[in-house]
Amino acid sequence: MQQRIVNCPQCGRKVIWEVTNRFRPFCSERCKTADLSQWAQESYRIPEPMNDQEEENN
């Protein structure tokens, strides 16, 4: 069976996806904590679509 290799979502470093990696999909605790911090600061957001009334005013 071939090992699955993914990129760390935080820094891009290659990481072997396996059960023994407790930080997966991250490469380290540092990257995992940095990602959690960005969520806590609401840095990750999905933009809200403009409603019809707002579009008419623009």
N, C-alpha and C positions, 0 to 999 in steps of 0.2 A: 504494500500500500504506500502510495506516494504522500509525502508530507505536504500539507496545505500551507502556503506562505501568503500572508496578507500584509498590507502596509498599515502601520500605526496611524489612526485617524488624526492624531495630534501632530506628530513630527515627520511622518512618512517613512520611518525606518522599517525595514522588513522584519516581520515577526512570524514565527512558526505557530500556527493555530493548533494547539493541543491542550488537553485537559490539565496538564501540569503547569501551564502558564496561567497563574491566578489573575494576571492583569489583562488578559486578552479582551478585546482586540488591541489593547495598547501594549507598548513595549516595556513600560515600567510604571511604577507607582506614581512617579512624577508626572508623566503624560496623562494618566488616569485622573489625577487630582486637578491638573490644569484644565482638563475637559469639564470636570464637575464644577469647577470655579466659573467657567464661562456660562454654564447653564444657570448657576445661582445668580450671576450678574445679568441674566437675561440677554446675553450677547447673541444667542441663537434665537431668531424670530422668523416666523412665517408672515409675510406681509398680508394685510387684510385687503381683500378686493374692494375697490371703490363701489359704492352703491349708485343707483341711477340718479339720485338727486345731486350727489356730489359731481357726477360727470356733466350734468346740465349746467351747473354753476361755473364750470371751467371753460 
